[in-house]
């Protein structure tokens, strides 16, 4: 929980640690991760459940069948929220969920495709893969 940090220059592939309290120029250039950082920043801004403090919602674990390798959680406010699933392993993972916190209809934030989850749902993730589903 908390505020995700994007360091100055990270979206431009900055390869050095910046000096704090010193003028330390960043070489701005196109980088493959720039679009990801742009989309994640917009997601945090647009989904009230991801806002900071009392304005947002608490992160609640969505227990899955591979908890040592896959992190899954929900953050819901009254009218919107996210269901996120992240594979922190170099192997593909197929997971099921024991709780019903995430049941419902969503939009996959990065592919803009519809997704629905119920009691029998499973999810396949590529190595190091992630999915963020938005419920609005």
PELINGI-V70946 format. One record per pair of residues at least 4 apart in sequence whose ideal C-beta (glycine too) atoms are under 8 Angstrom apart, sorted by the first residue. I is the first residue (numbers start at 1). J is the second residue. Records with the same first field share a line. If there is no record, write none. Layout:
I=J, J
This chain:
1=58, 59
3=52
4=40, 44
6=10, 11, 37, 40, 41
7=14, 18
8=14, 18, 26
9=13, 14, 18, 26, 27, 28
10=14, 33, 37
11=31, 33, 34, 37, 38
12=26, 27, 28, 29, 30, 31, 34
13=29, 31, 32, 33
14=18, 26, 27
18=24, 26
19=24
30=34
33=37
34=38
35=39
36=40
37=41
38=42
39=43, 109, 110
40=44
41=45
42=46
43=47, 50, 82, 109, 132, 134
44=50, 51
47=51, 80, 81, 82, 134, 136
48=55, 56, 57, 77, 79, 80
49=56, 57, 75, 76, 77, 80, 81, 82
50=56, 57, 75, 82
51=55, 56
52=56
56=75, 77
57=75, 76, 77, 81
58=75
59=73, 74, 75
60=73, 74, 75, 76, 101
61=72, 73
62=72, 73, 74, 83, 85, 97, 99, 101, 102
63=67, 72, 97, 98, 99
64=70, 72, 85, 95, 96, 97, 98
65=95, 96, 97, 98
66=70, 93, 95
69=87, 88, 89, 91, 93
70=85, 86, 87, 88, 89, 93, 95, 125
71=84, 85, 86, 88
72=83, 84, 85, 86, 95, 97, 102
73=83, 84
74=81, 82, 83, 84, 101, 102
75=81, 82, 84
76=80, 81, 82, 135
77=81
79=136
80=134, 135, 136
81=134, 135
82=109, 132, 133, 134, 135
83=101, 102, 106, 117, 132, 133, 135
84=130, 131, 132, 133
85=95, 123, 125, 130, 131, 133
86=129, 130
87=92, 93, 125, 126, 127, 128, 129, 130
88=128
89=93, 127, 128
90=127, 128
91=127
92=124, 125, 126, 127, 129
93=124, 125
94=122, 123, 124, 125
95=122, 123, 125
96=121, 122, 123
97=102, 117, 121
100=119
102=117, 133
103=117, 118, 119
104=116, 117, 135
105=114, 115, 116, 135
106=114, 115, 116, 117, 133, 134, 135
107=112, 113, 114, 115, 133, 134, 136
108=112, 113, 114, 115, 131, 132, 133
109=132, 133, 134
110=131, 132
115=133
116=121
117=121, 133
123=131
125=129, 130, 131
